[in-house]
Amino acid sequence: MYLLFLKRKIGFLELKQLLGLTPGNLDHHLRKLEEIGLVRNRRMISWRPLVVVEITSSGTEIFREYICRLKGLLEKIPEKLLTEQNE
């Protein structure tokens, strides 16, 4: 989701390579995200068939809210816990 949030759309093969997933594994994850409306796949025909994965407007908004909540949680971590050495 983070890559799609940054790029908005990306080719299936590039996404597979960046994530280090098998085609079947990536397809499974994308189908789950597509079922809940966060991404969509589009087949494009150029000099060869190409599948492009796009984040939906709903996916963008939900991921933005997630990042804001995560940022708020991380800001609550006491600085002491981040600088102490484990002995």
Buried (B, 14 or more C-beta within 10 A) or exposed (E): BEBBBEBEEBBBEEBBEEEEBEEEEBBEBBEEBBEEEBBBBEEEEEEEEEBBBBBBEEBBEBBEEEEEEEEEEEEEEEEEEEEEEEE
